[in-house]
Amino acid sequence: MRLSDVTLREGDQMPGREFTAEQKIRAVRELDSLGVPYIQPAFPATGEKDQTVISELAGTTDAELIALARAISSDIDLALDAGADVVEVFLSVSGRHLEYLLGKSRDEMQTMLVDAVEYVTDHGGTPHVTLADAFRTDVEDIVELFELLPNAPVITLADSVGVRTPSSTRTFLTRLGRDVNLDRVGVHFHDDLGCATANTLTAYEMGVAKADVSINGLGERAGNSVLEEVLAACAVDFDDDLGMQSDALIPTCRRVLETLGEPYSDRKAILGSKIAEHESGIHTAAMLADPATLEPFDPARFGGERHLLFGAPTGTSAARQLLERAGIEPDDETVEAYLELLAERGPLDLESAVALAETQF
């Protein structure tokens, strides 16, 4: 599975957000250094800013640059003129969307998609397709679209309203896989039920070709599948870094968010500074002996840091280990005196706690 980052396009559509062209370009450079295979930073039909983003980046990235376009020639022209590597044509396909959003029949929608893909191809571009609200569309109708669009190497199924769970995602893809090779399938999930990342991991197990993700889940409403969570989960659970520089994951994602002026919680999975911080006496004693006792992964694996804190909660076992690290015999009297010092001067990090022992005993 190859990841397609949509942080900059989805995030820019959030209420109250308006990333500048410079912010987007700087963020793309960071994402490219991480090794993200596809980056979708812009929707050129929205205006000059997004056209500039694609045109200034065109031909300068290892990642394939994707420009979003509606299934109309004017949108496609703007994407092609800007120099995008891939034009991602999108159109709604569910019955509900056809009736209430597009006002089109299913036949009209199919014709629009076929014409749009042919237009991209005829003008020398590479077409990808996103089927909006695909997961609320009959599988048979999705199969028909795959058959009608043989020149689209990837067709992404969008859970546009975030209604799917891992179970229903697996059921849908299993049924689709009976008639469609899943190595042509992409997925795009929203997090309205809190399942977007889990759904993407389910799709990974099913063998899909591509998945849209965003840093910190930035995206409309509840956001999208989370890039750093998907990558870390695949690395930890499947020993697969998805061809990316996983040891740079945390610092790169943090720099992108800083560039965009986007905050994140210090308890945020993967990125948060507090998730590898330990102060409990029982925990720190175990962590000194073997960090894997209470961590799912070494944070350094993804470019993060572990923080052990010592102070009033520190227990006898941890104190003995700290004294031993300082080269001091941990007899009962010394341990007791050291614990009193830690309670008085803590919380201290590991280096400072060892230095305290070295200078006081």
One Martini backbone bead per residue (centre of mass of N, CA, C, O) as a GRO file, in nm:
protein
  361
    1MET     BB    1   0.095   0.037   0.023
    2ARG     BB    2   0.026   0.372  -0.071
    3LEU     BB    3   0.070   0.697   0.021
    4SER     BB    4  -0.160   0.985   0.040
    5ASP     BB    5  -0.125   1.316   0.093
    6VAL     BB    6  -0.400   1.553   0.233
    7THR     BB    7  -0.338   1.786   0.429
    8LEU     BB    8  -0.343   2.049   0.241
    9ARG     BB    9  -0.623   2.013   0.115
   10GLU     BB   10  -0.804   1.939   0.355
   11GLY     BB   11  -0.707   2.155   0.561
   12ASP     BB   12  -0.790   2.405   0.376
   13GLN     BB   13  -1.114   2.321   0.417
   14MET     BB   14  -1.122   2.419   0.687
   15PRO     BB   15  -1.258   2.605   0.904
   16GLY     BB   16  -1.046   2.890   0.930
   17ARG     BB   17  -0.863   2.800   0.689
   18GLU     BB   18  -0.548   2.936   0.518
   19PHE     BB   19  -0.316   2.839   0.332
   20THR     BB   20  -0.032   2.912   0.196
   21ALA     BB   21   0.179   2.862  -0.055
   22GLU     BB   22   0.433   2.852   0.120
   23GLN     BB   23   0.336   2.643   0.323
   24LYS     BB   24   0.283   2.416   0.121
   25ILE     BB   25   0.566   2.394   0.001
   26ARG     BB   26   0.719   2.334   0.264
   27ALA     BB   27   0.555   2.080   0.336
   28VAL     BB   28   0.624   1.913   0.085
   29ARG     BB   29   0.925   1.892   0.141
   30GLU     BB   30   0.891   1.725   0.396
   31LEU     BB   31   0.726   1.490   0.277
   32ASP     BB   32   0.939   1.410   0.068
   33SER     BB   33   1.164   1.337   0.279
   34LEU     BB   34   0.982   1.095   0.396
   35GLY     BB   35   0.855   0.934   0.129
   36VAL     BB   36   0.600   1.015   0.003
   37PRO     BB   37   0.455   0.910  -0.286
   38TYR     BB   38   0.197   1.098  -0.240
   39ILE     BB   39   0.087   1.442  -0.317
   40GLN     BB   40  -0.204   1.653  -0.217
   41PRO     BB   41  -0.200   2.010  -0.220
   42ALA     BB   42  -0.426   2.059  -0.461
   43PHE     BB   43  -0.700   2.274  -0.618
   44PRO     BB   44  -0.682   2.462  -0.890
   45ALA     BB   45  -0.988   2.566  -0.920
   46THR     BB   46  -0.972   2.762  -0.656
   47GLY     BB   47  -0.695   2.901  -0.768
   48GLU     BB   48  -0.390   3.053  -0.781
   49LYS     BB   49  -0.256   2.925  -0.539
   50ASP     BB   50  -0.278   2.620  -0.629
   51GLN     BB   51  -0.138   2.658  -0.898
   52THR     BB   52   0.135   2.750  -0.778
   53VAL     BB   53   0.204   2.503  -0.614
   54ILE     BB   54   0.231   2.308  -0.850
   55SER     BB   55   0.424   2.470  -1.042
   56GLU     BB   56   0.665   2.497  -0.828
   57LEU     BB   57   0.687   2.170  -0.782
   58ALA     BB   58   0.724   2.078  -1.054
   59GLY     BB   59   0.989   1.847  -1.091
   60THR     BB   60   1.101   1.850  -0.755
   61THR     BB   61   0.992   1.560  -0.682
   62ASP     BB   62   0.959   1.231  -0.585
   63ALA     BB   63   0.688   1.274  -0.562
   64GLU     BB   64   0.366   1.255  -0.661
   65LEU     BB   65   0.169   1.501  -0.796
   66ILE     BB   66  -0.157   1.595  -0.690
   67ALA     BB   67  -0.447   1.702  -0.864
   68LEU     BB   68  -0.750   1.821  -0.820
   69ALA     BB   69  -1.067   1.724  -0.997
   70ARG     BB   70  -1.320   1.763  -1.166
   71ALA     BB   71  -1.540   1.619  -1.418
   72ILE     BB   72  -1.393   1.865  -1.589
   73SER     BB   73  -1.208   2.026  -1.823
   74SER     BB   74  -1.126   2.288  -1.671
   75ASP     BB   75  -0.995   2.148  -1.429
   76ILE     BB   76  -0.795   1.972  -1.587
   77ASP     BB   77  -0.639   2.198  -1.725
   78LEU     BB   78  -0.524   2.326  -1.466
   79ALA     BB   79  -0.368   2.075  -1.374
   80LEU     BB   80  -0.194   2.039  -1.630
   81ASP     BB   81  -0.074   2.330  -1.651
   82ALA     BB   82   0.076   2.302  -1.365
   83GLY     BB   83   0.218   1.993  -1.364
   84ALA     BB   84   0.092   1.741  -1.284
   85ASP     BB   85   0.129   1.399  -1.246
   86VAL     BB   86  -0.169   1.389  -1.123
   87VAL     BB   87  -0.517   1.343  -1.193
   88GLU     BB   88  -0.783   1.378  -0.961
   89VAL     BB   89  -1.088   1.252  -1.019
   90PHE     BB   90  -1.413   1.363  -0.902
   91LEU     BB   91  -1.720   1.178  -0.798
   92SER     BB   92  -2.031   1.110  -0.735
   93VAL     BB   93  -2.214   0.771  -0.676
   94SER     BB   94  -2.444   0.783  -0.506
   95GLY     BB   95  -2.774   0.808  -0.491
   96ARG     BB   96  -2.790   1.048  -0.299
   97HIS     BB   97  -2.586   1.232  -0.449
   98LEU     BB   98  -2.719   1.233  -0.726
   99GLU     BB   99  -2.984   1.368  -0.627
  100TYR     BB  100  -2.879   1.605  -0.402
  101LEU     BB  101  -2.596   1.709  -0.541
  102LEU     BB  102  -2.603   1.671  -0.873
  103GLY     BB  103  -2.854   1.594  -1.055
  104LYS     BB  104  -2.795   1.290  -1.156
  105SER     BB  105  -2.754   1.023  -1.329
  106ARG     BB  106  -2.586   0.736  -1.361
  107ASP     BB  107  -2.522   0.766  -1.660
  108GLU     BB  108  -2.408   1.054  -1.642
  109MET     BB  109  -2.181   0.991  -1.447
  110GLN     BB  110  -2.032   0.783  -1.621
  111THR     BB  111  -1.976   0.972  -1.857
  112MET     BB  112  -1.808   1.181  -1.705
  113LEU     BB  113  -1.579   0.987  -1.621
  114VAL     BB  114  -1.494   0.880  -1.894
  115ASP     BB  115  -1.432   1.157  -2.020
  116ALA     BB  116  -1.222   1.253  -1.809
  117VAL     BB  117  -1.014   1.027  -1.845
  118GLU     BB  118  -0.972   1.068  -2.147
  119TYR     BB  119  -0.879   1.361  -2.128
  120VAL     BB  120  -0.626   1.314  -1.968
  121THR     BB  121  -0.494   1.110  -2.160
  122ASP     BB  122  -0.507   1.284  -2.428
  123HIS     BB  123  -0.321   1.513  -2.254
  124GLY     BB  124  -0.081   1.336  -2.101
  125GLY     BB  125  -0.206   1.218  -1.846
  126THR     BB  126  -0.264   1.097  -1.513
  127PRO     BB  127  -0.532   0.903  -1.397
  128HIS     BB  128  -0.731   0.948  -1.120
  129VAL     BB  129  -0.993   0.820  -0.896
  130THR     BB  130  -1.278   0.952  -0.710
  131LEU     BB  131  -1.540   0.802  -0.517
  132ALA     BB  132  -1.796   0.945  -0.386
  133ASP     BB  133  -1.963   0.758  -0.161
  134ALA     BB  134  -1.888   0.450  -0.213
  135PHE     BB  135  -1.972   0.301   0.069
  136ARG     BB  136  -2.292   0.386  -0.030
  137THR     BB  137  -2.257   0.179  -0.265
  138ASP     BB  138  -2.308  -0.048  -0.475
  139VAL     BB  139  -2.093  -0.284  -0.573
  140GLU     BB  140  -2.192  -0.318  -0.866
  141ASP     BB  141  -2.141  -0.016  -0.941
  142ILE     BB  142  -1.837  -0.021  -0.890
  143VAL     BB  143  -1.760  -0.241  -1.088
  144GLU     BB  144  -1.857  -0.092  -1.339
  145LEU     BB  145  -1.651   0.142  -1.316
  146PHE     BB  146  -1.396  -0.027  -1.349
  147GLU     BB  147  -1.477  -0.123  -1.637
  148LEU     BB  148  -1.505   0.181  -1.758
  149LEU     BB  149  -1.188   0.245  -1.622
  150PRO     BB  150  -0.902   0.117  -1.744
  151ASN     BB  151  -0.713   0.399  -1.740
  152ALA     BB  152  -0.732   0.375  -1.427
  153PRO     BB  153  -0.501   0.272  -1.196
  154VAL     BB  154  -0.669   0.441  -0.972
  155ILE     BB  155  -0.948   0.377  -0.743
  156THR     BB  156  -1.114   0.570  -0.508
  157LEU     BB  157  -1.272   0.506  -0.201
  158ALA     BB  158  -1.511   0.710  -0.040
  159ASP     BB  159  -1.578   0.800   0.303
  160SER     BB  160  -1.734   1.094   0.316
  161VAL     BB  161  -1.900   1.048   0.618
  162GLY     BB  162  -1.781   0.838   0.819
  163VAL     BB  163  -1.948   0.529   0.838
  164ARG     BB  164  -1.722   0.333   0.874
  165THR     BB  165  -1.591   0.018   0.966
  166PRO     BB  166  -1.389  -0.244   0.975
  167SER     BB  167  -1.610  -0.450   0.912
  168SER     BB  168  -1.745  -0.302   0.664
  169THR     BB  169  -1.489  -0.273   0.503
  170ARG     BB  170  -1.427  -0.572   0.467
  171THR     BB  171  -1.690  -0.652   0.331
  172PHE     BB  172  -1.670  -0.465   0.086
  173LEU     BB  173  -1.386  -0.558  -0.021
  174THR     BB  174  -1.456  -0.853  -0.054
  175ARG     BB  175  -1.678  -0.817  -0.265
  176LEU     BB  176  -1.507  -0.655  -0.468
  177GLY     BB  177  -1.269  -0.878  -0.499
  178ARG     BB  178  -1.434  -1.076  -0.687
  179ASP     BB  179  -1.409  -0.844  -0.949
  180VAL     BB  180  -1.159  -0.682  -0.823
  181ASN     BB  181  -0.850  -0.563  -0.820
  182LEU     BB  182  -0.700  -0.423  -0.534
  183ASP     BB  183  -0.448  -0.288  -0.698
  184ARG     BB  184  -0.673  -0.045  -0.788
  185VAL     BB  185  -0.728   0.040  -0.492
  186GLY     BB  186  -0.853   0.304  -0.302
  187VAL     BB  187  -0.858   0.507   0.008
  188HIS     BB  188  -1.106   0.724   0.194
  189PHE     BB  189  -1.119   0.850   0.525
  190HIS     BB  190  -1.336   0.937   0.783
  191ASP     BB  191  -1.371   1.029   1.154
  192ASP     BB  192  -1.672   1.033   1.272
  193LEU     BB  193  -1.629   0.733   1.430
  194GLY     BB  194  -1.313   0.684   1.485
  195CYS     BB  195  -1.212   0.479   1.211
  196ALA     BB  196  -1.009   0.563   0.988
  197THR     BB  197  -0.742   0.418   1.060
  198ALA     BB  198  -0.862   0.134   1.093
  199ASN     BB  199  -0.967   0.116   0.802
  200THR     BB  200  -0.691   0.140   0.664
  201LEU     BB  201  -0.571  -0.116   0.793
  202THR     BB  202  -0.775  -0.303   0.667
  203ALA     BB  203  -0.703  -0.234   0.373
  204TYR     BB  204  -0.415  -0.328   0.391
  205GLU     BB  205  -0.485  -0.630   0.449
  206MET     BB  206  -0.647  -0.648   0.166
  207GLY     BB  207  -0.453  -0.495  -0.068
  208VAL     BB  208  -0.436  -0.212  -0.128
  209ALA     BB  209  -0.270   0.054  -0.308
  210LYS     BB  210  -0.416   0.308  -0.159
  211ALA     BB  211  -0.390   0.592   0.087
  212ASP     BB  212  -0.540   0.839   0.252
  213VAL     BB  213  -0.365   1.098   0.437
  214SER     BB  214  -0.303   1.284   0.755
  215ILE     BB  215  -0.173   1.499   0.957
  216ASN     BB  216  -0.344   1.473   1.247
  217GLY     BB  217  -0.612   1.443   1.061
  218LEU     BB  218  -0.646   1.662   0.869
  219GLY     BB  219  -0.985   1.777   0.814
  220GLU     BB  220  -1.290   1.741   0.763
  221ARG     BB  221  -1.434   1.765   1.045
  222ALA     BB  222  -1.284   1.485   1.191
  223GLY     BB  223  -1.123   1.390   0.954
  224ASN     BB  224  -0.853   1.171   0.886
  225SER     BB  225  -0.638   0.964   0.830
  226VAL     BB  226  -0.337   0.894   1.004
  227LEU     BB  227  -0.027   0.893   0.908
  228GLU     BB  228   0.144   0.821   1.168
  229GLU     BB  229  -0.038   0.578   1.248
  230VAL     BB  230  -0.018   0.405   0.996
  231LEU     BB  231   0.288   0.375   0.984
  232ALA     BB  232   0.342   0.269   1.271
  233ALA     BB  233   0.152   0.022   1.259
  234CYS     BB  234   0.291  -0.118   1.020
  235ALA     BB  235   0.571  -0.137   1.153
  236VAL     BB  236   0.489  -0.290   1.418
  237ASP     BB  237   0.278  -0.519   1.305
  238PHE     BB  238   0.428  -0.568   0.988
  239ASP     BB  239   0.712  -0.464   0.915
  240ASP     BB  240   0.609  -0.182   0.755
  241ASP     BB  241   0.722   0.135   0.611
  242LEU     BB  242   0.612   0.196   0.315
  243GLY     BB  243   0.892   0.322   0.198
  244MET     BB  244   0.974   0.500   0.443
  245GLN     BB  245   1.113   0.738   0.682
  246SER     BB  246   1.047   0.641   0.992
  247ASP     BB  247   1.285   0.792   1.162
  248ALA     BB  248   1.130   1.086   1.063
  249LEU     BB  249   0.833   1.115   1.145
  250ILE     BB  250   0.800   1.305   1.391
  251PRO     BB  251   0.963   1.561   1.305
  252THR     BB  252   0.815   1.605   1.038
  253CYS     BB  253   0.526   1.642   1.142
  254ARG     BB  254   0.590   1.877   1.329
  255ARG     BB  255   0.692   2.071   1.108
  256VAL     BB  256   0.435   2.087   0.946
  257LEU     BB  257   0.255   2.199   1.172
  258GLU     BB  258   0.425   2.450   1.218
  259THR     BB  259   0.399   2.566   0.932
  260LEU     BB  260   0.065   2.569   0.960
  261GLY     BB  261  -0.027   2.635   1.263
  262GLU     BB  262  -0.073   2.346   1.404
  263PRO     BB  263  -0.193   2.182   1.657
  264TYR     BB  264  -0.108   1.947   1.930
  265SER     BB  265  -0.119   1.706   2.146
  266ASP     BB  266   0.079   1.574   2.409
  267ARG     BB  267  -0.124   1.300   2.370
  268LYS     BB  268  -0.058   1.227   2.091
  269ALA     BB  269  -0.028   0.995   1.890
  270ILE     BB  270   0.322   0.971   1.840
  271LEU     BB  271   0.365   1.302   1.872
  272GLY     BB  272   0.355   1.326   2.165
  273SER     BB  273   0.553   1.416   2.445
  274LYS     BB  274   0.390   1.223   2.671
  275ILE     BB  275   0.389   0.912   2.562
  276ALA     BB  276   0.717   0.885   2.670
  277GLU     BB  277   0.630   0.934   2.978
  278HIS     BB  278   0.776   0.862   3.312
  279GLU     BB  279   0.704   0.843   3.691
  280SER     BB  280   0.629   0.602   3.809
  281GLY     BB  281   0.782   0.391   4.015
  282ILE     BB  282   0.721   0.120   3.875
  283HIS     BB  283   0.779   0.212   3.585
  284THR     BB  284   1.072   0.320   3.603
  285ALA     BB  285   1.197   0.058   3.696
  286ALA     BB  286   1.123  -0.102   3.440
  287MET     BB  287   1.248   0.094   3.228
  288LEU     BB  288   1.542   0.062   3.323
  289ALA     BB  289   1.550  -0.244   3.252
  290ASP     BB  290   1.288  -0.239   3.023
  291PRO     BB  291   1.118  -0.047   2.803
  292ALA     BB  292   0.918  -0.270   2.675
  293THR     BB  293   0.730  -0.312   2.920
  294LEU     BB  294   0.570   0.003   2.854
  295GLU     BB  295   0.612  -0.015   2.531
  296PRO     BB  296   0.533  -0.048   2.188
  297PHE     BB  297   0.782   0.150   2.128
  298ASP     BB  298   1.057   0.300   2.026
  299PRO     BB  299   1.066   0.633   1.969
  300ALA     BB  300   1.332   0.633   1.794
  301ARG     BB  301   1.213   0.483   1.546
  302PHE     BB  302   1.047   0.783   1.486
  303GLY     BB  303   1.219   1.032   1.625
  304GLY     BB  304   1.195   1.011   1.927
  305GLU     BB  305   1.145   1.041   2.293
  306ARG     BB  306   1.240   0.952   2.610
  307HIS     BB  307   1.085   1.012   2.949
  308LEU     BB  308   1.229   1.009   3.263
  309LEU     BB  309   1.095   1.052   3.595
  310PHE     BB  310   1.223   1.190   3.915
  311GLY     BB  311   1.076   1.163   4.254
  312ALA     BB  312   0.837   1.113   4.475
  313PRO     BB  313   0.744   0.835   4.317
  314THR     BB  314   0.997   0.704   4.369
  315GLY     BB  315   1.146   0.400   4.417
  316THR     BB  316   1.368   0.173   4.530
  317SER     BB  317   1.443   0.032   4.266
  318ALA     BB  318   1.511   0.287   4.102
  319ALA     BB  319   1.722   0.401   4.295
  320ARG     BB  320   1.923   0.170   4.269
  321GLN     BB  321   1.971   0.197   3.962
  322LEU     BB  322   2.076   0.488   3.968
  323LEU     BB  323   2.316   0.439   4.154
  324GLU     BB  324   2.454   0.232   3.973
  325ARG     BB  325   2.493   0.430   3.733
  326ALA     BB  326   2.678   0.615   3.935
  327GLY     BB  327   2.864   0.409   4.107
  328ILE     BB  328   2.679   0.328   4.360
  329GLU     BB  329   2.616   0.187   4.652
  330PRO     BB  330   2.283   0.048   4.733
  331ASP     BB  331   2.221   0.102   5.020
  332ASP     BB  332   1.974   0.168   5.237
  333GLU     BB  333   2.072   0.449   5.329
  334THR     BB  334   2.121   0.571   5.047
  335VAL     BB  335   1.845   0.529   4.931
  336GLU     BB  336   1.688   0.703   5.134
  337ALA     BB  337   1.843   0.967   5.079
  338TYR     BB  338   1.780   0.980   4.775
  339LEU     BB  339   1.473   0.991   4.791
  340GLU     BB  340   1.467   1.262   4.939
  341LEU     BB  341   1.602   1.424   4.712
  342LEU     BB  342   1.400   1.365   4.488
  343ALA     BB  343   1.153   1.486   4.634
  344GLU     BB  344   1.282   1.774   4.655
  345ARG     BB  345   1.399   1.805   4.329
  346GLY     BB  346   1.174   1.714   4.180
  347PRO     BB  347   1.152   1.653   3.870
  348LEU     BB  348   1.382   1.433   3.698
  349ASP     BB  349   1.579   1.338   3.477
  350LEU     BB  350   1.797   1.097   3.416
  351GLU     BB  351   2.056   1.265   3.406
  352SER     BB  352   1.996   1.433   3.666
  353ALA     BB  353   1.965   1.194   3.864
  354VAL     BB  354   2.253   1.085   3.831
  355ALA     BB  355   2.401   1.350   3.900
  356LEU     BB  356   2.297   1.369   4.189
  357ALA     BB  357   2.433   1.112   4.290
  358GLU     BB  358   2.729   1.191   4.218
  359THR     BB  359   2.728   1.464   4.407
  360GLN     BB  360   2.606   1.323   4.696
  361PHE     BB  361   2.788   1.021   4.709
   0.00000   0.00000   0.00000
